[in-house]
Amino acid sequence: MHEMSLMSEIMEIVSEDAAARGFKMVRRMDVIVGDLSNVLPDALELAFLFFQRQEGTMIDVSSTLHIIREEAKAQCPACQCEFQPDYRIALCPECGVPGCLLVSGETFRVESYEGSYEDNEN
């Protein structure tokens, strides 16, 4: 499950930025996960729950993870048909042309986070 290492990296990046801004904890993280990103949202959530309970991080049990799903979309270069592909290599359902352009669905990134200048004990 590579989502554990992905969540570890996300938490490290967000925590470093939050500390540089003077935050004591991270209250919420918004992460975009595309349907074709090879990241399983449920596994990412499970990894977050694991790290949420670890001591010494800026994320604790009151912190939340919001996963924003990005739908996969492709466009045919020949007929301009837009459709939802099942795979990265897509055939146009209208004209059968291969090599359609993926418009969305591969994204995996931290969209935003909310920090707090107070820790959860106050």
SVG drawing of the C-alpha trace seen along z (x, -y; Angstrom):
<svg xmlns="http://www.w3.org/2000/svg" viewBox="-20 -32 30 34">
<polyline fill="none" stroke="black" stroke-width="0.4" points="0.0,0.0 2.0,-3.0 -0.6,-5.4 1.2,-5.1 4.3,-6.6 2.3,-9.2 0.5,-10.3 3.8,-10.4 5.2,-12.7 2.1,-14.9 2.2,-15.3 5.9,-16.1 5.4,-18.8 2.3,-20.3 3.9,-20.2 7.1,-22.0 5.1,-24.7 2.8,-25.1 5.8,-25.3 7.3,-28.0 4.1,-30.0 4.1,-29.6 1.2,-27.1 1.2,-24.7 -1.1,-22.2 -2.8,-21.4 -6.6,-21.2 -7.6,-20.2 -6.0,-19.0 -7.7,-19.1 -6.1,-16.6 -7.1,-16.2 -7.1,-12.6 -7.8,-11.9 -9.6,-8.8 -6.5,-7.8 -3.8,-8.9 -3.1,-5.3 -4.0,-6.5 -6.8,-4.8 -8.8,-7.4 -9.9,-4.8 -6.3,-3.6 -5.1,-7.3 -7.8,-7.9 -6.7,-4.8 -3.1,-6.0 -4.2,-9.4 -6.0,-7.8 -2.8,-5.9 -0.6,-9.0 -3.3,-11.0 -2.7,-9.0 1.1,-9.3 2.7,-11.4 4.9,-14.4 3.1,-15.5 1.2,-18.6 -1.8,-16.4 -3.9,-14.9 -7.2,-13.1 -9.2,-16.4 -7.5,-17.0 -9.4,-16.1 -8.6,-15.0 -10.9,-16.0 -10.4,-14.1 -11.6,-15.9 -12.2,-13.4 -11.2,-14.5 -13.2,-12.8 -11.3,-11.4 -12.1,-13.1 -10.6,-12.7 -11.1,-14.5 -10.7,-13.0 -8.3,-15.0 -10.3,-14.0 -14.0,-14.6 -13.6,-16.6 -15.8,-14.1 -15.4,-14.4 -15.9,-11.3 -14.9,-9.4 -12.0,-7.0 -11.5,-3.9 -7.7,-3.9 -5.0,-6.4 -4.8,-5.1 -8.3,-5.7 -10.1,-5.1 -12.8,-7.5 -16.2,-6.0 -17.6,-7.9 -15.0,-7.5 -12.6,-4.9 -9.5,-7.1 -6.7,-6.0 -4.5,-8.4 -7.2,-10.7 -5.9,-13.6 -6.5,-13.2 -8.1,-16.5 -8.4,-15.5 -8.1,-12.7 -4.4,-12.2 -4.0,-14.9 -2.7,-14.0 -1.8,-17.1 -2.4,-19.0 -5.0,-21.6 -4.9,-23.5 -4.6,-23.1 -5.9,-25.0 -3.5,-25.5 -3.9,-26.8 -1.7,-28.9 -3.0,-27.0 -2.5,-23.3 -5.4,-21.1 -4.8,-21.1 -6.2,-24.7"/>
</svg>
